[in-house]
Amino acid sequence: MTQKMVHPSGIDQEIVDKVVGRRGGLNAFPMLNPRRTALVVVDLDMGTARDTEEQVNNISGRVNALAASLRQHGGTVAWVTTPIQEPTENFRAVFGKAADRFIANGKSGISKRLWPELDSKENDIHATKQGHSAFFPGKCDLHKQLVTKEIESILIVGAVTNVCCEGTARDATELQYKVTMISDACIGNPNLYQATLTTFFRWFGDVRPTEDILKLIIATGN
């Protein structure tokens, strides 16, 4: 009897079996070229992290490790924040009174300052977005910056898994990037987090833990 492949990020076995049966393996993108790969860090700023401080601290070490390894092997690190100053009518309708806090954070600059535990470097990319996704046309210049570096693979980490991380990851796939969500370097509500990772794995790209990606960078970067 053939042994079933178990997903290291805890995705439901029934879903894993369906995906493996379709793909012929666990991962859509079993290899990556570090020099053409970007780690996209979504919304790990002082404004967002105040509500999720413990979670952000828990993933900061993994984000830093991924960033350091990718830089060492010629890759790109991009930090994306969302300093909302002029909200749309729909934004106010959806967020209600909470919109005022987002606006205040945007105007004060808090939402552009990275969480202090994160290790950014001078040559990293810094981009701001004016919506949930860093790849939605007209809302962020990240895609334009990555094109100049001939990036083909995207690694997604940050907050929140089922909102800005998911929106960014999905739009990146539409631009034909090879996208992997890093399961233990994204944060959010546990139930919504798992639903997002499962859906993304099934229909859009890969989901892998930090340890797997670090091994992949070293294996393919040497």
C-alpha positions in Angstrom: 0.0 0.0 0.0 1.4 3.4 -1.0 2.0 5.6 2.0 0.1 8.9 2.0 1.9 12.2 1.9 1.2 14.2 5.1 1.4 18.0 4.8 3.9 19.6 7.2 1.6 22.5 7.9 -1.3 20.4 9.1 -3.6 20.7 6.1 -6.5 18.2 6.2 -5.5 14.8 4.8 -8.5 14.6 2.5 -7.5 17.8 0.8 -3.9 16.8 0.6 -4.8 13.5 -1.0 -6.9 15.3 -3.7 -4.1 17.8 -4.4 -1.4 15.1 -4.6 -3.5 13.1 -6.9 -3.9 16.0 -9.2 -0.3 17.4 -9.0 1.5 14.1 -8.6 3.3 15.5 -5.6 2.9 17.7 -2.5 4.3 20.9 -3.9 3.5 22.8 -7.1 6.9 24.5 -7.0 9.4 22.0 -5.6 12.4 24.1 -6.5 13.1 27.9 -6.5 15.9 30.1 -7.7 16.9 32.3 -4.7 18.2 35.1 -6.9 14.7 35.3 -8.5 12.8 35.0 -5.3 11.3 37.7 -3.0 10.2 37.4 0.6 7.2 39.7 0.9 6.6 40.7 4.5 3.0 42.0 4.9 1.9 44.5 7.5 4.3 43.7 10.4 4.2 47.3 11.4 3.8 49.1 14.8 0.1 49.8 14.1 -0.9 46.3 13.2 1.3 44.5 15.7 0.0 46.3 18.7 -3.1 44.1 18.7 -1.1 40.9 18.0 2.2 41.6 19.8 2.7 38.0 21.1 2.0 36.5 17.7 4.3 38.9 15.9 7.1 38.3 18.4 6.6 34.5 17.9 7.1 34.8 14.1 9.8 37.5 14.0 12.7 35.1 14.4 11.4 33.0 11.5 10.9 36.1 9.3 14.4 37.3 10.1 15.9 33.8 9.3 14.1 33.7 5.9 15.2 37.2 5.1 18.9 36.6 6.1 19.1 33.3 4.1 17.5 34.8 1.0 19.8 37.8 1.1 22.8 35.6 1.5 21.8 33.7 -1.6 21.1 36.8 -3.8 17.4 37.1 -3.2 15.2 40.0 -2.4 13.3 41.1 0.8 10.3 43.4 0.5 8.6 45.1 3.5 5.0 46.2 2.8 3.0 48.4 5.0 -0.5 50.1 4.8 -0.5 53.7 5.9 -4.1 54.6 5.2 -4.6 58.4 5.3 -7.5 58.9 2.8 -9.9 56.0 3.3 -12.5 55.2 0.6 -16.2 55.4 1.2 -16.3 51.6 1.2 -13.5 51.3 3.7 -15.4 53.5 6.2 -18.6 51.5 5.6 -16.9 48.2 6.3 -14.7 49.2 9.2 -17.1 51.7 10.8 -15.6 53.5 13.9 -12.5 51.4 13.6 -11.5 53.2 10.4 -10.5 56.2 12.6 -7.7 54.2 14.2 -6.3 53.1 10.8 -6.4 56.7 9.6 -4.7 58.0 12.8 -2.0 55.3 12.5 -1.4 56.3 8.9 -1.1 60.0 9.5 1.1 59.6 12.6 3.5 57.2 10.7 3.0 54.3 13.1 1.7 52.1 10.3 4.9 52.6 8.3 7.3 51.7 11.1 8.3 48.1 11.2 8.0 46.0 14.4 11.3 46.5 16.3 12.2 42.8 16.4 12.4 42.7 12.6 15.7 43.0 10.8 15.5 45.2 7.7 18.5 46.2 5.7 19.4 49.2 3.6 19.1 47.4 0.2 15.7 45.8 1.0 12.6 47.0 -0.8 10.0 49.1 1.1 6.6 49.5 -0.4 3.3 50.9 0.8 -0.2 49.7 -0.2 -3.5 51.4 -0.2 -5.7 48.3 0.2 -5.6 44.7 1.3 -3.3 43.4 -1.5 0.2 44.5 -2.4 -0.3 43.4 -6.0 -3.7 45.0 -6.8 -3.2 47.3 -9.8 -2.9 51.0 -8.8 -2.7 50.3 -5.1 1.0 49.5 -4.7 4.2 49.7 -6.7 5.7 46.4 -5.4 5.1 44.5 -8.7 6.9 47.3 -10.6 9.9 47.1 -8.2 10.1 43.3 -8.4 9.9 43.3 -12.2 13.2 45.2 -12.3 14.8 42.4 -10.3 13.3 39.7 -12.5 11.6 38.0 -9.6 9.6 34.9 -10.4 8.9 33.4 -7.0 7.2 35.0 -4.0 7.2 33.9 -0.3 4.4 35.4 1.8 4.7 36.1 5.5 3.1 38.5 7.9 -0.4 39.7 9.0 -3.2 38.9 8.7 -3.2 35.5 7.1 -6.8 35.6 5.8 -6.9 39.2 4.8 -3.8 41.1 3.5 -1.5 38.0 3.3 -4.2 36.1 1.4 -5.1 39.1 -0.8 -1.5 39.7 -1.7 -0.8 36.0 -2.4 -3.8 35.5 -4.6 -3.2 38.6 -6.7 0.5 37.6 -7.1 -0.6 34.3 -8.6 -2.7 36.2 -11.1 0.5 38.0 -12.2 2.0 34.6 -12.7 4.4 34.6 -9.8 5.1 31.2 -8.2 3.7 31.9 -4.7 4.2 30.1 -1.4 2.6 31.1 1.9 4.9 30.3 4.8 2.5 28.7 7.3 4.4 29.3 10.5 5.4 32.9 9.6 1.8 34.2 9.0 -0.5 35.1 11.9 -4.2 35.6 12.5 -7.3 33.9 13.9 -6.6 30.2 14.1 -9.7 29.0 12.3 -9.6 31.5 9.5 -5.8 31.0 9.2 -6.2 27.3 8.6 -9.0 27.8 6.1 -6.9 30.3 4.1 -3.9 28.0 4.0 -6.0 25.1 3.0 -7.7 27.0 0.2 -4.5 28.5 -1.1 -2.8 25.1 -1.2 -5.7 23.5 -3.0 -6.2 26.2 -5.7 -3.5 28.8 -5.9 0.1 27.7 -4.9 2.1 26.2 -2.2 2.0 26.3 1.6 5.2 25.3 3.4 6.8 25.9 6.9 9.9 28.0 7.4 12.2 25.0 7.9 11.3 23.6 4.5 12.0 26.9 2.7 15.3 27.5 4.5 16.4 24.0 3.3 15.2 24.7 -0.2 17.0 28.1 -0.4 20.3 26.4 0.6 19.8 23.4 -1.6 19.0 25.3 -4.7 21.2 28.3 -4.0 24.5 26.5 -3.9 
